[in-house]
Amino acid sequence: MPRAKTPRTTTSTNKQVITMPEVSSTSPARKNVSPNSPTPIDLEAKIRERAYQLYEERGRVAGQENEDWLQAEREILSRHQHQQSA
């Protein structure tokens, strides 16, 4: 009984590896942030949490992720700006 041949690749692939730049402990973007103001990462986490709350409030129906995110972003950024001016 003849054996099935497996395909062999004869071409070599040149894969490029992209490395991320090193991050210093004090990035220039965060040096002037006051201790009471949330960092951009904190704002993103709050927006994500609120967007998920909106999703749950709608009964966990998929398909409106962008609308939930934009609504959450408006609410959180508005709240953040109000706190900054107070």
Distance bins in CASP14 RR format, pairs under 12 A and 6 or more apart:
PFRMAT RR
TARGET T0000
AUTHOR 0000-0000-0000
RMODE 2
METHOD distances of the structure
MODEL  1
21 27 0 0 0 0 0 1 0 0 0 0 0
23 29 0 0 0 0 0 1 0 0 0 0 0
23 30 0 0 0 0 0 1 0 0 0 0 0
24 30 0 0 0 0 0 1 0 0 0 0 0
24 31 0 0 0 0 0 1 0 0 0 0 0
25 31 0 0 0 0 0 1 0 0 0 0 0
26 32 0 0 0 0 0 1 0 0 0 0 0
26 33 0 0 0 0 0 1 0 0 0 0 0
27 33 0 0 0 0 0 1 0 0 0 0 0
27 39 0 0 0 0 0 1 0 0 0 0 0
27 40 0 0 0 0 0 1 0 0 0 0 0
27 41 0 0 0 0 0 1 0 0 0 0 0
29 39 0 0 0 0 1 0 0 0 0 0 0
29 40 1 0 0 1 0 0 0 0 0 0 0
29 41 0 0 0 0 0 1 0 0 0 0 0
30 37 0 0 0 0 0 1 0 0 0 0 0
30 38 0 0 0 0 0 1 0 0 0 0 0
30 39 1 0 0 1 0 0 0 0 0 0 0
30 40 0 0 0 0 1 0 0 0 0 0 0
30 41 0 0 0 0 1 0 0 0 0 0 0
30 42 0 0 0 0 0 1 0 0 0 0 0
31 39 0 0 0 0 0 1 0 0 0 0 0
32 39 0 0 0 0 0 1 0 0 0 0 0
33 39 1 0 0 1 0 0 0 0 0 0 0
33 40 0 0 0 0 1 0 0 0 0 0 0
33 41 0 0 0 0 0 1 0 0 0 0 0
33 42 0 0 0 0 0 1 0 0 0 0 0
33 43 0 0 0 0 0 1 0 0 0 0 0
33 84 0 0 0 0 0 1 0 0 0 0 0
34 83 0 0 0 0 0 1 0 0 0 0 0
34 84 0 0 0 0 1 0 0 0 0 0 0
36 42 0 0 0 0 0 1 0 0 0 0 0
36 80 0 0 0 0 0 1 0 0 0 0 0
36 83 0 0 0 0 1 0 0 0 0 0 0
36 84 0 0 0 0 1 0 0 0 0 0 0
36 86 0 0 0 0 0 1 0 0 0 0 0
37 43 0 0 0 0 1 0 0 0 0 0 0
37 80 0 0 0 0 1 0 0 0 0 0 0
37 81 0 0 0 0 0 1 0 0 0 0 0
37 83 0 0 0 0 1 0 0 0 0 0 0
37 84 1 0 0 1 0 0 0 0 0 0 0
37 85 0 0 0 0 0 1 0 0 0 0 0
38 44 0 0 0 0 1 0 0 0 0 0 0
38 45 0 0 0 0 1 0 0 0 0 0 0
38 46 1 0 0 1 0 0 0 0 0 0 0
38 47 0 0 0 0 0 1 0 0 0 0 0
38 76 0 0 0 0 1 0 0 0 0 0 0
38 77 0 0 0 0 0 1 0 0 0 0 0
38 79 0 0 0 0 0 1 0 0 0 0 0
38 80 1 0 0 1 0 0 0 0 0 0 0
38 81 0 0 0 0 0 1 0 0 0 0 0
38 83 0 0 0 0 1 0 0 0 0 0 0
38 84 0 0 0 0 0 1 0 0 0 0 0
39 45 0 0 0 0 1 0 0 0 0 0 0
39 46 0 0 0 0 0 1 0 0 0 0 0
39 80 0 0 0 0 0 1 0 0 0 0 0
40 46 0 0 0 0 0 1 0 0 0 0 0
40 47 0 0 0 0 0 1 0 0 0 0 0
40 76 0 0 0 0 0 1 0 0 0 0 0
40 77 0 0 0 0 0 1 0 0 0 0 0
40 80 0 0 0 0 0 1 0 0 0 0 0
41 47 0 0 0 0 0 1 0 0 0 0 0
41 48 0 0 0 0 0 1 0 0 0 0 0
42 48 0 0 0 0 0 1 0 0 0 0 0
42 49 0 0 0 0 0 1 0 0 0 0 0
42 76 0 0 0 0 1 0 0 0 0 0 0
42 80 0 0 0 0 1 0 0 0 0 0 0
43 49 0 0 0 0 0 1 0 0 0 0 0
43 50 0 0 0 0 0 1 0 0 0 0 0
43 72 0 0 0 0 0 1 0 0 0 0 0
43 73 0 0 0 0 1 0 0 0 0 0 0
43 75 0 0 0 0 0 1 0 0 0 0 0
43 76 1 0 0 1 0 0 0 0 0 0 0
43 77 1 0 0 1 0 0 0 0 0 0 0
43 78 0 0 0 0 0 1 0 0 0 0 0
43 79 0 0 0 0 1 0 0 0 0 0 0
43 80 1 0 0 1 0 0 0 0 0 0 0
43 81 0 0 0 0 0 1 0 0 0 0 0
43 83 0 0 0 0 0 1 0 0 0 0 0
43 84 0 0 0 0 0 1 0 0 0 0 0
44 50 0 0 0 0 0 1 0 0 0 0 0
44 51 0 0 0 0 0 1 0 0 0 0 0
44 69 0 0 0 0 0 1 0 0 0 0 0
44 72 0 0 0 0 0 1 0 0 0 0 0
44 73 0 0 0 0 1 0 0 0 0 0 0
44 76 0 0 0 0 1 0 0 0 0 0 0
44 77 0 0 0 0 0 1 0 0 0 0 0
44 80 0 0 0 0 0 1 0 0 0 0 0
45 51 0 0 0 0 0 1 0 0 0 0 0
45 52 0 0 0 0 0 1 0 0 0 0 0
45 72 0 0 0 0 0 1 0 0 0 0 0
45 76 0 0 0 0 1 0 0 0 0 0 0
46 52 0 0 0 0 0 1 0 0 0 0 0
46 53 0 0 0 0 0 1 0 0 0 0 0
46 72 0 0 0 0 1 0 0 0 0 0 0
46 73 0 0 0 0 1 0 0 0 0 0 0
46 75 0 0 0 0 1 0 0 0 0 0 0
46 76 1 0 1 0 0 0 0 0 0 0 0
46 77 0 0 0 0 1 0 0 0 0 0 0
46 78 0 0 0 0 0 1 0 0 0 0 0
46 79 0 0 0 0 1 0 0 0 0 0 0
46 80 0 0 0 0 1 0 0 0 0 0 0
46 83 0 0 0 0 0 1 0 0 0 0 0
47 53 0 0 0 0 0 1 0 0 0 0 0
47 54 0 0 0 0 0 1 0 0 0 0 0
47 68 0 0 0 0 1 0 0 0 0 0 0
47 69 1 0 0 1 0 0 0 0 0 0 0
47 70 0 0 0 0 1 0 0 0 0 0 0
47 71 0 0 0 0 1 0 0 0 0 0 0
47 72 1 0 1 0 0 0 0 0 0 0 0
47 73 1 0 1 0 0 0 0 0 0 0 0
47 74 0 0 0 0 1 0 0 0 0 0 0
47 75 0 0 0 0 1 0 0 0 0 0 0
47 76 1 0 1 0 0 0 0 0 0 0 0
47 77 1 0 0 1 0 0 0 0 0 0 0
47 78 0 0 0 0 0 1 0 0 0 0 0
47 79 0 0 0 0 0 1 0 0 0 0 0
47 80 0 0 0 0 1 0 0 0 0 0 0
48 54 0 0 0 0 0 1 0 0 0 0 0
48 55 0 0 0 0 0 1 0 0 0 0 0
48 65 0 0 0 0 0 1 0 0 0 0 0
48 68 0 0 0 0 0 1 0 0 0 0 0
48 69 0 0 0 0 1 0 0 0 0 0 0
48 72 1 0 0 1 0 0 0 0 0 0 0
48 73 0 0 0 0 1 0 0 0 0 0 0
48 76 0 0 0 0 1 0 0 0 0 0 0
49 55 0 0 0 0 0 1 0 0 0 0 0
49 56 0 0 0 0 0 1 0 0 0 0 0
49 68 0 0 0 0 0 1 0 0 0 0 0
49 69 0 0 0 0 0 1 0 0 0 0 0
49 72 1 0 0 1 0 0 0 0 0 0 0
49 73 0 0 0 0 0 1 0 0 0 0 0
49 75 0 0 0 0 0 1 0 0 0 0 0
49 76 0 0 0 0 1 0 0 0 0 0 0
50 56 0 0 0 0 0 1 0 0 0 0 0
50 57 0 0 0 0 0 1 0 0 0 0 0
50 68 0 0 0 0 1 0 0 0 0 0 0
50 69 0 0 0 0 1 0 0 0 0 0 0
50 70 0 0 0 0 0 1 0 0 0 0 0
50 71 1 0 0 1 0 0 0 0 0 0 0
50 72 1 1 0 0 0 0 0 0 0 0 0
50 73 0 0 0 0 1 0 0 0 0 0 0
50 74 0 0 0 0 1 0 0 0 0 0 0
50 75 1 0 1 0 0 0 0 0 0 0 0
50 76 1 0 1 0 0 0 0 0 0 0 0
50 77 0 0 0 0 0 1 0 0 0 0 0
50 78 0 0 0 0 0 1 0 0 0 0 0
50 79 0 0 0 0 1 0 0 0 0 0 0
50 80 0 0 0 0 0 1 0 0 0 0 0
51 57 0 0 0 0 0 1 0 0 0 0 0
51 58 0 0 0 0 0 1 0 0 0 0 0
51 64 0 0 0 0 1 0 0 0 0 0 0
51 65 1 0 0 1 0 0 0 0 0 0 0
51 66 0 0 0 0 1 0 0 0 0 0 0
51 67 0 0 0 0 1 0 0 0 0 0 0
51 68 1 0 1 0 0 0 0 0 0 0 0
51 69 1 0 1 0 0 0 0 0 0 0 0
51 70 0 0 0 0 1 0 0 0 0 0 0
51 71 1 0 0 1 0 0 0 0 0 0 0
51 72 1 1 0 0 0 0 0 0 0 0 0
51 73 1 0 0 1 0 0 0 0 0 0 0
51 74 0 0 0 0 0 1 0 0 0 0 0
51 75 0 0 0 0 1 0 0 0 0 0 0
51 76 0 0 0 0 1 0 0 0 0 0 0
52 58 0 0 0 0 0 1 0 0 0 0 0
52 59 0 0 0 0 0 1 0 0 0 0 0
52 60 0 0 0 0 1 0 0 0 0 0 0
52 65 0 0 0 0 0 1 0 0 0 0 0
52 68 1 0 0 1 0 0 0 0 0 0 0
52 69 0 0 0 0 1 0 0 0 0 0 0
52 71 0 0 0 0 0 1 0 0 0 0 0
52 72 0 0 0 0 1 0 0 0 0 0 0
53 59 0 0 0 0 0 1 0 0 0 0 0
53 60 0 0 0 0 0 1 0 0 0 0 0
53 68 0 0 0 0 1 0 0 0 0 0 0
53 69 0 0 0 0 0 1 0 0 0 0 0
53 71 0 0 0 0 0 1 0 0 0 0 0
53 72 1 0 0 1 0 0 0 0 0 0 0
53 75 0 0 0 0 1 0 0 0 0 0 0
53 76 0 0 0 0 0 1 0 0 0 0 0
54 60 0 0 0 0 0 1 0 0 0 0 0
54 61 0 0 0 0 0 1 0 0 0 0 0
54 64 0 0 0 0 1 0 0 0 0 0 0
54 65 0 0 0 0 1 0 0 0 0 0 0
54 66 0 0 0 0 0 1 0 0 0 0 0
54 67 0 0 0 0 1 0 0 0 0 0 0
54 68 1 0 1 0 0 0 0 0 0 0 0
54 69 0 0 0 0 1 0 0 0 0 0 0
54 70 0 0 0 0 1 0 0 0 0 0 0
54 71 1 0 1 0 0 0 0 0 0 0 0
54 72 1 0 0 1 0 0 0 0 0 0 0
54 73 0 0 0 0 0 1 0 0 0 0 0
54 74 0 0 0 0 0 1 0 0 0 0 0
54 75 0 0 0 0 1 0 0 0 0 0 0
54 76 0 0 0 0 0 1 0 0 0 0 0
55 61 0 0 0 0 1 0 0 0 0 0 0
55 62 0 0 0 0 1 0 0 0 0 0 0
55 63 0 0 0 0 1 0 0 0 0 0 0
55 64 1 0 0 1 0 0 0 0 0 0 0
55 65 1 0 0 1 0 0 0 0 0 0 0
55 66 0 0 0 0 0 1 0 0 0 0 0
55 67 0 0 0 0 1 0 0 0 0 0 0
55 68 1 0 1 0 0 0 0 0 0 0 0
55 69 0 0 0 0 1 0 0 0 0 0 0
55 71 0 0 0 0 0 1 0 0 0 0 0
55 72 0 0 0 0 1 0 0 0 0 0 0
56 68 0 0 0 0 1 0 0 0 0 0 0
56 72 0 0 0 0 0 1 0 0 0 0 0
57 64 0 0 0 0 0 1 0 0 0 0 0
57 68 0 0 0 0 1 0 0 0 0 0 0
57 71 0 0 0 0 0 1 0 0 0 0 0
57 72 0 0 0 0 0 1 0 0 0 0 0
58 64 1 0 0 1 0 0 0 0 0 0 0
58 65 0 0 0 0 0 1 0 0 0 0 0
58 67 0 0 0 0 1 0 0 0 0 0 0
58 68 1 0 0 1 0 0 0 0 0 0 0
58 71 0 0 0 0 0 1 0 0 0 0 0
59 68 0 0 0 0 0 1 0 0 0 0 0
60 68 0 0 0 0 0 1 0 0 0 0 0
61 67 0 0 0 0 0 1 0 0 0 0 0
61 68 0 0 0 0 0 1 0 0 0 0 0
62 68 0 0 0 0 0 1 0 0 0 0 0
63 69 0 0 0 0 0 1 0 0 0 0 0
64 70 0 0 0 0 1 0 0 0 0 0 0
64 71 0 0 0 0 1 0 0 0 0 0 0
64 72 0 0 0 0 0 1 0 0 0 0 0
65 71 0 0 0 0 0 1 0 0 0 0 0
65 72 0 0 0 0 0 1 0 0 0 0 0
66 72 0 0 0 0 0 1 0 0 0 0 0
66 73 0 0 0 0 0 1 0 0 0 0 0
67 73 0 0 0 0 0 1 0 0 0 0 0
67 74 0 0 0 0 0 1 0 0 0 0 0
68 74 0 0 0 0 0 1 0 0 0 0 0
68 75 0 0 0 0 0 1 0 0 0 0 0
69 75 0 0 0 0 0 1 0 0 0 0 0
69 76 0 0 0 0 0 1 0 0 0 0 0
69 77 0 0 0 0 0 1 0 0 0 0 0
70 76 0 0 0 0 0 1 0 0 0 0 0
70 77 0 0 0 0 0 1 0 0 0 0 0
71 77 0 0 0 0 0 1 0 0 0 0 0
71 78 0 0 0 0 0 1 0 0 0 0 0
72 78 0 0 0 0 0 1 0 0 0 0 0
72 79 0 0 0 0 0 1 0 0 0 0 0
73 79 0 0 0 0 0 1 0 0 0 0 0
73 80 0 0 0 0 0 1 0 0 0 0 0
74 80 0 0 0 0 0 1 0 0 0 0 0
74 81 0 0 0 0 0 1 0 0 0 0 0
75 81 0 0 0 0 0 1 0 0 0 0 0
75 82 0 0 0 0 0 1 0 0 0 0 0
76 82 0 0 0 0 0 1 0 0 0 0 0
76 83 0 0 0 0 0 1 0 0 0 0 0
77 83 0 0 0 0 0 1 0 0 0 0 0
77 84 0 0 0 0 0 1 0 0 0 0 0
78 84 0 0 0 0 0 1 0 0 0 0 0
78 85 0 0 0 0 0 1 0 0 0 0 0
79 85 0 0 0 0 0 1 0 0 0 0 0
79 86 0 0 0 0 0 1 0 0 0 0 0
80 86 0 0 0 0 0 1 0 0 0 0 0
END
